[in-house]
Structures are given as structure tokens and as C-alpha cells.
Amino acid sequence: MVNEASMTGEPLAVHKTNGKTVHAGTVMEEGNIVVEVYSMNKETRLNKIIDLIENSEELKAETQSKAERLADSIVPYSFLATALTYLITRNASKALSVLMVDFSCAIKLTTPLSVISAMRETSDNRMMIKGGKFLENYANADTIVFDKTGTLTNATPKVVEVIPMSKRYSRDEILRMAACIEEHFAHSIATAIVKQAEEEGLKHEEDHSEVEYIVAHGIVTEYDGKRAVIGSAHFLFDDEKVKVTKAQVKKIDKEVAEHSVVYLAIDGKLEGLICIDDPVREEAKYVIEELKSLGIENVIMLTGDSESGAKAGAQALGITEYRSQVLPEDKSRIIKELKDEGRTVIMVGDGINDSPALAEADVSVSMKHSSDIAREVADISLLSDDLYDLVTLRKLSVGMLDKINSNYRNIVAVNGSLLVLGVMGVIPPSTSSMIHNLSTMLFGVMSTKSVLKENDFGNDIEVEVIEVADAS
């Protein structure tokens, strides 16, 4: 059993048989394995992912500051306006009044102050950002792409339902027996079953004989003198020839479509189903709704899960567009396709498998427990485990641009008025200079004010707890 979460995002271990491919960077959870190496060093998938990241970084263009370009372009016109004023009026005082009004000074001061102030706010609110241009990209984005596992979900399998399949055993007895048999094994599903029994206060003494574990299939043991089998559908129905009725088959089909299922049989008869899901983050659905209300037009989920698991997750979260069984190279390609369509794309992820897509996006965000590679390539890193920070970041980045645009309008209004008054001879050069400098200082102070308000944080939001299926 190999855990490929770092590559595919799938939280459950995958059964590997003879001839199957295993990748560097994945973890063997159960069993023994002998491998034949056919890709070394830079030929491995892990190194190919790193190469993708480096290539994407080289293609990223450094955007120049709009404010600096504007300010630099204004300077010649200021001198030209001064000269024209003197030529037309032959009045040195009026010409000097025009010269004292410098649009570029206020623009060059207020824009970086607004950006620095916004970056300070990101730091105060548990976010780390590499540069102001990423805040601008985040504010202008119309599409956000989420990796599912570890980003929208907790990446921790959990028992969501225990279903007795006969009247011989109750729900609690099914869960207690399953925990008793599974407690000796460390894989994620066994841990979820044992944890659920403990949370419900179901004591599971050693009521079974020595257990036999068949890798990627299940467990066989004697429980109260009866043969007990727990594991996959293939193990119980094909290998162990467990009998099921037509009514049981219908119930099984329903649960398999919605959950990952563990089966328990006693003496050759199916006695219970244990349904496993990877719960989504409590705030995820609310966060997606908030992002849509803030101008994000397209929300897309990418996952290595099966079609059924991806569909269930998307429906639970209110996401209409999703891609299932996606490889790391696919994620990067999908981001590029979205950009080619003219979209400005945010990518949110946490794993090695997300890193090429993070590098390809216009702006990328890594989660708190992201892999080292994902954190390194991401433009923005969340330092808390609260997905609502994405909403806070959107409000902050949009607020920063609004502040910059407001400064432009105010600077043009004040300095334009000073120009008119100077040309008309209403105010002397000294007064024009004083008002210009005072207004520049005032705009500078206003640029350092916080953008976020108390209601821009999600600490007290009420959320609905929902759960989605893993790959089956």
C-alpha cells in the first residue's frame, strides 16, 4: 500500500501490484516492495515537477510600477507647462506657481506607501506575501482554482456512517468489532475506525484470535469463535465468497456512489458497512460563496480523486466546475489553458503535486501545512489554518487598489486646482508650494491607514459542517 498524496492528492493509500509504477517522493504504508529503478536523478517525476516550477518562474515577467511610469512621464510636461505659462503670460510668478505643483511627487510617494501598508496588514493577519504585485494580481483575478485534498478538505479520513446489514448485530456492535480487529494496523482507514469507536466510548477488548493481514485487501481473524473478515469489496466478495442478498446489493451500490466503504462479514455473511469520507473544511463552502460575491467569477476544483469522489465534493461545496484524476502535469496545463482564455488565475494548493500549477498561476497561495516546495514557489503563504484568510486577502487587495485609485483622483483634483489658481495669479508660488507639500503629506498619511475593518474577518462566522467522499 503506497500513499501517493504528495503526487496525486489522494489521501488513501493505493494498492500496488507487480508491474505497477511507484514514484520517488511517495510513501509505502503497508507491506514489502521490490522496485526496479528506470528513472534516476532528473528523470524522476519529482525532479520533473521541480523543472516545471523553475521553467515557469523564468517565464514570469517583472511588472513595472504603474505609478512610477506615470510619475516619470509627467515630469517633462510640468516643465513644458511652466515654459508655456511664462511665454503666454510673461509673468514669472505665475510660471513659478505652475512649477511648484509637481504631480509626480505625490504619486511616487502615495502608491508605494499604500502597497507597503497593505503588505503590513497581510503580515498582521497571518499571511506572508512576496511582493506587492501579487496583491494586485489577487485583486484583479476572476478565477480561483483549488486543489481538493488538504486545501478544501482536512486530508484526514473519518467514519461518517456505520450501517448494519442484518438484525444480528447493532450499529455499535459493528463499529466495536471493526475497531477491535483494525486497531493493530497503522493505515489511515484503520486509524479512522479506531478513533471513531474511541470517540463514541465503545470499548473493544481483545475478543479475537491472531489476525492475518492481507496487504491492500483486508484482515481475517476469529472473533468470538466465528470467522471475521473486514476489508475491501473485492476481498470479501471475490476472495472470501461472502454472501449478499439483492436488498443488500442495492444498499451497497448507494453507499459506494457516495463514500469509500469498508465491509465486515461474520461466518461468511455480510454484517456491516463502514462508510469513510474526507471531511471538507467547515468554512470551505462559506468561503467559496464569499469569494464569488467579491468578484471571483469562476471557482474550479482539481483533484486526483475518482470521478465519483470529485463530483460529490464539488456538489457539496457548490462548485460547478471540477476536474478529476488530475496529475501534476495536468494541473499546470489546466492553469495555462485558463490563462490563454484571458483569465487572471489564483491557484490554491498545498502539495508537491500542486507546485507546477502554483508556479504557472498569475498568483499562487499555499496553505499552512503545505510541502516545502509548495511554500517556496507560492507567491502568498497562509500562516493560519483558516481558509477564510482567502476572503480577507481579497478584501485587502481590492481595498489597496481602491486606495491607490482614490489617491490618483485626489492628487489630480488638488494639484489641478493649484495649477489653475497659479495661472490665474490667484495664489503666489510660495502658497502653491506650501499647499502642494501639505497635500502630499496628507495623502501619504492617508495611504498608511488600514484597509480592513472588523467585519472583514471570519473569526465568528457560522458554518454548516459538510462531508464529501474520497476516491473509490
Beta strands, then each sheet from edge to edge (+ up, - down):
strand 1: 2-3
strand 2: 27-28
strand 3: 127-129
strand 4: 143-147
strand 5: 158-164
strand 6: 212-214
strand 7: 218-223
strand 8: 226-231
strand 9: 260-266
strand 10: 269-279
strand 11: 298-302
strand 12: 321-323
strand 13: 345-349
strand 14: 363-366
strand 15: 380-382
strand 16: 467-469
sheet 1: 1+ 2-
sheet 2: 3+ 15- 14- 13- 4- 11- 12-
sheet 3: 5+ 10- 9+ 8- 7+ 6-
sheet 4: 5+ 10- 16+
end
